[in-house]
Amino acid sequence: MADTTPKTVKAEVVSAWYAKINWTQAVGLGATALALVSGNRYSVPLETQMQIVVLIQSSVAVATWIFRTWFNRTVPPGSL
């Protein structure tokens, strides 16, 4: 059976600043840091803080997977 995978593809090259995946990761990191830093200020129990962090990071992982699988039509220059 012959391999029918194309050897070359045509894709738009855009700056990494426009990558949804990068922004998803940055927002997730910021939200996690905010949850951890502000937890003591508002007397949030450590167990609840950890649950919030797990929720944030799980959401980021799922969003990254979705963006990478179905909504990725461009490539950053560093990927080439």
N, CA, C and O atoms as a GROMACS GRO file, in nm:
protein
  320
    1MET      N    1   0.085  -0.117   0.000
    1MET     CA    2   0.000   0.000   0.000
    1MET      C    3   0.090   0.124   0.000
    1MET      O    4   0.179   0.136   0.084
    2ALA      N    5   0.067   0.213  -0.091
    2ALA     CA    6   0.148   0.333  -0.106
    2ALA      C    7   0.110   0.437  -0.001
    2ALA      O    8  -0.007   0.450   0.038
    3ASP      N    9   0.210   0.511   0.043
    3ASP     CA   10   0.187   0.619   0.140
    3ASP      C   11   0.129   0.739   0.065
    3ASP      O   12   0.192   0.790  -0.028
    4THR      N   13   0.010   0.783   0.105
    4THR     CA   14  -0.056   0.895   0.037
    4THR      C   15  -0.042   1.026   0.115
    4THR      O   16  -0.108   1.125   0.081
    5THR      N   17   0.042   1.028   0.216
    5THR     CA   18   0.063   1.150   0.293
    5THR      C   19   0.139   1.251   0.207
    5THR      O   20   0.241   1.216   0.148
    6PRO      N   21   0.090   1.375   0.199
    6PRO     CA   22   0.160   1.473   0.117
    6PRO      C   23   0.298   1.505   0.176
    6PRO      O   24   0.314   1.514   0.297
    7LYS      N   25   0.395   1.521   0.090
    7LYS     CA   26   0.530   1.552   0.134
    7LYS      C   27   0.547   1.701   0.164
    7LYS      O   28   0.633   1.739   0.243
    8THR      N   29   0.465   1.783   0.102
    8THR     CA   30   0.467   1.926   0.129
    8THR      C   31   0.323   1.974   0.147
    8THR      O   32   0.229   1.917   0.092
    9VAL      N   33   0.308   2.078   0.226
    9VAL     CA   34   0.177   2.138   0.246
    9VAL      C   35   0.191   2.288   0.239
    9VAL      O   36   0.299   2.344   0.259
   10LYS      N   37   0.082   2.353   0.210
   10LYS     CA   38   0.080   2.498   0.203
   10LYS      C   39   0.011   2.548   0.330
   10LYS      O   40  -0.105   2.515   0.355
   11ALA      N   41   0.082   2.627   0.409
   11ALA     CA   42   0.027   2.679   0.534
   11ALA      C   43   0.071   2.824   0.551
   11ALA      O   44   0.183   2.861   0.516
   12GLU      N   45  -0.017   2.904   0.606
   12GLU     CA   46   0.015   3.044   0.632
   12GLU      C   47   0.112   3.052   0.750
   12GLU      O   48   0.094   2.983   0.850
   13VAL      N   49   0.214   3.135   0.737
   13VAL     CA   50   0.311   3.155   0.844
   13VAL      C   51   0.277   3.285   0.915
   13VAL      O   52   0.270   3.391   0.852
   14VAL      N   53   0.256   3.277   1.047
   14VAL     CA   54   0.222   3.397   1.126
   14VAL      C   55   0.311   3.399   1.251
   14VAL      O   56   0.368   3.297   1.289
   15SER      N   57   0.320   3.514   1.311
   15SER     CA   58   0.398   3.530   1.432
   15SER      C   59   0.342   3.443   1.544
   15SER      O   60   0.222   3.420   1.552
   16ALA      N   61   0.430   3.396   1.631
   16ALA     CA   62   0.387   3.316   1.746
   16ALA      C   63   0.298   3.397   1.840
   16ALA      O   64   0.225   3.340   1.921
   17TRP      N   65   0.302   3.529   1.829
   17TRP     CA   66   0.216   3.614   1.913
   17TRP      C   67   0.069   3.593   1.881
   17TRP      O   68  -0.016   3.624   1.963
   18TYR      N   69   0.038   3.540   1.764
   18TYR     CA   70  -0.101   3.518   1.725
   18TYR      C   71  -0.148   3.375   1.751
   18TYR      O   72  -0.262   3.341   1.719
   19ALA      N   73  -0.064   3.292   1.808
   19ALA     CA   74  -0.098   3.151   1.829
   19ALA      C   75  -0.194   3.134   1.946
   19ALA      O   76  -0.165   3.175   2.059
   20LYS      N   77  -0.309   3.074   1.919
   20LYS     CA   78  -0.409   3.049   2.024
   20LYS      C   79  -0.352   2.960   2.134
   20LYS      O   80  -0.386   2.976   2.251
   21ILE      N   81  -0.269   2.866   2.096
   21ILE     CA   82  -0.211   2.774   2.193
   21ILE      C   83  -0.121   2.850   2.291
   21ILE      O   84  -0.127   2.826   2.411
   22ASN      N   85  -0.039   2.940   2.240
   22ASN     CA   86   0.049   3.017   2.327
   22ASN      C   87  -0.032   3.103   2.423
   22ASN      O   88   0.001   3.111   2.542
   23TRP      N   89  -0.136   3.167   2.375
   23TRP     CA   90  -0.219   3.252   2.460
   23TRP      C   91  -0.295   3.168   2.563
   23TRP      O   92  -0.313   3.211   2.677
   24THR      N   93  -0.339   3.049   2.524
   24THR     CA   94  -0.406   2.960   2.619
   24THR      C   95  -0.312   2.923   2.733
   24THR      O   96  -0.351   2.926   2.850
   25GLN      N   97  -0.189   2.889   2.699
   25GLN     CA   98  -0.091   2.854   2.802
   25GLN      C   99  -0.058   2.973   2.891
   25GLN      O  100  -0.046   2.958   3.013
   26ALA      N  101  -0.043   3.091   2.833
   26ALA     CA  102  -0.011   3.211   2.911
   26ALA      C  103  -0.125   3.246   3.008
   26ALA      O  104  -0.100   3.279   3.124
   27VAL      N  105  -0.248   3.239   2.960
   27VAL     CA  106  -0.363   3.268   3.046
   27VAL      C  107  -0.372   3.164   3.158
   27VAL      O  108  -0.401   3.199   3.273
   28GLY      N  109  -0.348   3.039   3.126
   28GLY     CA  110  -0.351   2.933   3.227
   28GLY      C  111  -0.245   2.955   3.334
   28GLY      O  112  -0.272   2.938   3.453
   29LEU      N  113  -0.124   2.992   3.293
   29LEU     CA  114  -0.017   3.020   3.388
   29LEU      C  115  -0.053   3.139   3.478
   29LEU      O  116  -0.034   3.134   3.599
   30GLY      N  117  -0.106   3.245   3.415
   30GLY     CA  118  -0.146   3.362   3.493
   30GLY      C  119  -0.258   3.331   3.591
   30GLY      O  120  -0.255   3.376   3.705
   31ALA      N  121  -0.356   3.255   3.548
   31ALA     CA  122  -0.469   3.220   3.634
   31ALA      C  123  -0.423   3.132   3.750
   31ALA      O  124  -0.470   3.148   3.863
   32THR      N  125  -0.331   3.039   3.723
   32THR     CA  126  -0.279   2.954   3.829
   32THR      C  127  -0.200   3.037   3.930
   32THR      O  128  -0.217   3.021   4.051
   33ALA      N  129  -0.114   3.125   3.881
   33ALA     CA  130  -0.037   3.211   3.971
   33ALA      C  131  -0.128   3.298   4.055
   33ALA      O  132  -0.106   3.314   4.175
   34LEU      N  133  -0.230   3.354   3.993
   34LEU     CA  134  -0.325   3.438   4.066
   34LEU      C  135  -0.399   3.359   4.172
   34LEU      O  136  -0.420   3.408   4.283
   35ALA      N  137  -0.439   3.237   4.140
   35ALA     CA  138  -0.509   3.152   4.238
   35ALA      C  139  -0.420   3.121   4.357
   35ALA      O  140  -0.465   3.121   4.472
   36LEU      N  141  -0.293   3.093   4.330
   36LEU     CA  142  -0.202   3.059   4.439
   36LEU      C  143  -0.165   3.181   4.524
   36LEU      O  144  -0.158   3.171   4.646
   37VAL      N  145  -0.141   3.295   4.459
   37VAL     CA  146  -0.101   3.415   4.531
   37VAL      C  147  -0.216   3.474   4.611
   37VAL      O  148  -0.197   3.519   4.724
   38SER      N  149  -0.335   3.473   4.554
   38SER     CA  150  -0.449   3.537   4.621
   38SER      C  151  -0.519   3.446   4.721
   38SER      O  152  -0.605   3.492   4.796
   39GLY      N  153  -0.484   3.317   4.722
   39GLY     CA  154  -0.551   3.223   4.812
   39GLY      C  155  -0.536   3.260   4.959
   39GLY      O  156  -0.633   3.253   5.034
   40ASN      N  157  -0.416   3.299   4.999
   40ASN     CA  158  -0.394   3.335   5.139
   40ASN      C  159  -0.461   3.467   5.174
   40ASN      O  160  -0.507   3.487   5.287
   41ARG      N  161  -0.467   3.556   5.079
   41ARG     CA  162  -0.528   3.687   5.103
   41ARG      C  163  -0.676   3.673   5.138
   41ARG      O  164  -0.727   3.748   5.222
   42TYR      N  165  -0.743   3.579   5.076
   42TYR     CA  166  -0.886   3.561   5.098
   42TYR      C  167  -0.918   3.439   5.185
   42TYR      O  168  -1.032   3.393   5.189
   43SER      N  169  -0.818   3.388   5.254
   43SER     CA  170  -0.833   3.275   5.346
   43SER      C  171  -0.898   3.153   5.279
   43SER      O  172  -0.984   3.087   5.337
   44VAL      N  173  -0.854   3.125   5.158
   44VAL     CA  174  -0.902   3.007   5.088
   44VAL      C  175  -0.820   2.888   5.138
   44VAL      O  176  -0.697   2.893   5.137
   45PRO      N  177  -0.885   2.783   5.183
   45PRO     CA  178  -0.811   2.666   5.232
   45PRO      C  179  -0.720   2.607   5.124
   45PRO      O  180  -0.751   2.614   5.005
   46LEU      N  181  -0.607   2.551   5.167
   46LEU     CA  182  -0.509   2.495   5.074
   46LEU      C  183  -0.571   2.389   4.983
   46LEU      O  184  -0.540   2.384   4.864
   47GLU      N  185  -0.657   2.305   5.037
   47GLU     CA  186  -0.721   2.201   4.956
   47GLU      C  187  -0.804   2.263   4.844
   47GLU      O  188  -0.803   2.214   4.731
   48THR      N  189  -0.876   2.370   4.874
   48THR     CA  190  -0.956   2.439   4.773
   48THR      C  191  -0.867   2.505   4.669
   48THR      O  192  -0.898   2.503   4.550
   49GLN      N  193  -0.755   2.564   4.713
   49GLN     CA  194  -0.660   2.624   4.618
   49GLN      C  195  -0.609   2.519   4.520
   49GLN      O  196  -0.601   2.544   4.400
   50MET      N  197  -0.577   2.404   4.571
   50MET     CA  198  -0.526   2.296   4.484
   50MET      C  199  -0.634   2.248   4.387
   50MET      O  200  -0.603   2.216   4.272
   51GLN      N  201  -0.758   2.244   4.431
   51GLN     CA  202  -0.867   2.205   4.341
   51GLN      C  203  -0.884   2.309   4.231
   51GLN      O  204  -0.910   2.274   4.116
   52ILE      N  205  -0.869   2.437   4.266
   52ILE     CA  206  -0.879   2.544   4.166
   52ILE      C  207  -0.766   2.530   4.064
   52ILE      O  208  -0.789   2.542   3.944
   53VAL      N  209  -0.644   2.504   4.112
   53VAL     CA  210  -0.530   2.489   4.023
   53VAL      C  211  -0.550   2.370   3.929
   53VAL      O  212  -0.523   2.379   3.809
   54VAL      N  213  -0.598   2.259   3.983
   54VAL     CA  214  -0.624   2.141   3.899
   54VAL      C  215  -0.730   2.173   3.794
   54VAL      O  216  -0.716   2.133   3.678
   55LEU      N  217  -0.835   2.243   3.832
   55LEU     CA  218  -0.939   2.282   3.737
   55LEU      C  219  -0.883   2.372   3.626
   55LEU      O  220  -0.912   2.352   3.508
   56ILE      N  221  -0.803   2.471   3.665
   56ILE     CA  222  -0.744   2.562   3.566
   56ILE      C  223  -0.654   2.484   3.470
   56ILE      O  224  -0.667   2.497   3.348
   57GLN      N  225  -0.564   2.403   3.524
   57GLN     CA  226  -0.469   2.332   3.439
   57GLN      C  227  -0.537   2.226   3.352
   57GLN      O  228  -0.494   2.203   3.239
   58SER      N  229  -0.641   2.163   3.403
   58SER     CA  230  -0.717   2.068   3.322
   58SER      C  231  -0.786   2.139   3.206
   58SER      O  232  -0.788   2.090   3.093
   59SER      N  233  -0.843   2.255   3.235
   59SER     CA  234  -0.910   2.334   3.130
   59SER      C  235  -0.810   2.378   3.024
   59SER      O  236  -0.840   2.374   2.905
   60VAL      N  237  -0.692   2.421   3.066
   60VAL     CA  238  -0.588   2.462   2.972
   60VAL      C  239  -0.546   2.345   2.884
   60VAL      O  240  -0.529   2.361   2.763
   61ALA      N  241  -0.529   2.228   2.944
   61ALA     CA  242  -0.489   2.111   2.867
   61ALA      C  243  -0.593   2.074   2.761
   61ALA      O  244  -0.559   2.045   2.647
   62VAL      N  245  -0.719   2.077   2.800
   62VAL     CA  246  -0.826   2.043   2.705
   62VAL      C  247  -0.836   2.150   2.596
   62VAL      O  248  -0.851   2.117   2.478
   63ALA      N  249  -0.827   2.277   2.634
   63ALA     CA  250  -0.835   2.384   2.535
   63ALA      C  251  -0.718   2.376   2.436
   63ALA      O  252  -0.738   2.393   2.316
   64THR      N  253  -0.598   2.349   2.486
   64THR     CA  254  -0.482   2.336   2.398
   64THR      C  255  -0.501   2.219   2.302
   64THR      O  256  -0.472   2.231   2.183
   65TRP      N  257  -0.549   2.108   2.352
   65TRP     CA  258  -0.573   1.991   2.267
   65TRP      C  259  -0.675   2.024   2.158
   65TRP      O  260  -0.654   1.989   2.041
   66ILE      N  261  -0.783   2.092   2.194
   66ILE     CA  262  -0.887   2.128   2.096
   66ILE      C  263  -0.830   2.224   1.992
   66ILE      O  264  -0.849   2.204   1.872
   67PHE      N  265  -0.761   2.330   2.038
   67PHE     CA  266  -0.703   2.426   1.943
   67PHE      C  267  -0.604   2.359   1.850
   67PHE      O  268  -0.603   2.385   1.730
   68ARG      N  269  -0.519   2.275   1.905
   68ARG     CA  270  -0.416   2.211   1.824
   68ARG      C  271  -0.474   2.112   1.724
   68ARG      O  272  -0.422   2.098   1.614
   69THR      N  273  -0.580   2.044   1.762
   69THR     CA  274  -0.637   1.940   1.677
   69THR      C  275  -0.728   1.996   1.569
   69THR      O  276  -0.720   1.955   1.454
   70TRP      N  277  -0.816   2.090   1.605
   70TRP     CA  278  -0.919   2.133   1.509
   70TRP      C  279  -0.910   2.278   1.462
   70TRP      O  280  -0.971   2.312   1.361
   71PHE      N  281  -0.837   2.362   1.530
   71PHE     CA  282  -0.839   2.504   1.494
   71PHE      C  283  -0.701   2.559   1.463
   71PHE      O  284  -0.676   2.677   1.487
   72ASN      N  285  -0.612   2.478   1.411
   72ASN     CA  286  -0.476   2.520   1.382
   72ASN      C  287  -0.456   2.523   1.231
   72ASN      O  288  -0.432   2.420   1.168
   73ARG      N  289  -0.465   2.641   1.174
   73ARG     CA  290  -0.451   2.655   1.028
   73ARG      C  291  -0.322   2.727   0.987
   73ARG      O  292  -0.295   2.743   0.868
   74THR      N  293  -0.244   2.771   1.085
   74THR     CA  294  -0.122   2.845   1.056
   74THR      C  295  -0.006   2.782   1.132
   74THR      O  296  -0.025   2.698   1.220
   75VAL      N  297   0.117   2.825   1.097
   75VAL     CA  298   0.236   2.780   1.168
   75VAL      C  299   0.323   2.900   1.200
   75VAL      O  300   0.330   2.994   1.120
   76PRO      N  301   0.390   2.900   1.315
   76PRO     CA  302   0.484   3.007   1.345
   76PRO      C  303   0.616   2.982   1.272
   76PRO      O  304   0.647   2.867   1.239
   77PRO      N  305   0.694   3.086   1.246
   77PRO     CA  306   0.820   3.068   1.173
   77PRO      C  307   0.913   2.967   1.240
   77PRO      O  308   0.985   2.894   1.170
   78GLY      N  309   0.914   2.961   1.373
   78GLY     CA  310   1.001   2.868   1.443
   78GLY      C  311   0.968   2.722   1.420
   78GLY      O  312   1.051   2.635   1.446
   79SER      N  313   0.849   2.694   1.370
   79SER     CA  314   0.809   2.555   1.343
   79SER      C  315   0.863   2.504   1.210
   79SER      O  316   0.862   2.384   1.183
   80LEU      N  317   0.910   2.594   1.130
   80LEU     CA  318   0.959   2.554   0.998
   80LEU      C  319   1.103   2.524   1.005
   80LEU      O  320   1.164   2.488   0.905
   0.00000   0.00000   0.00000
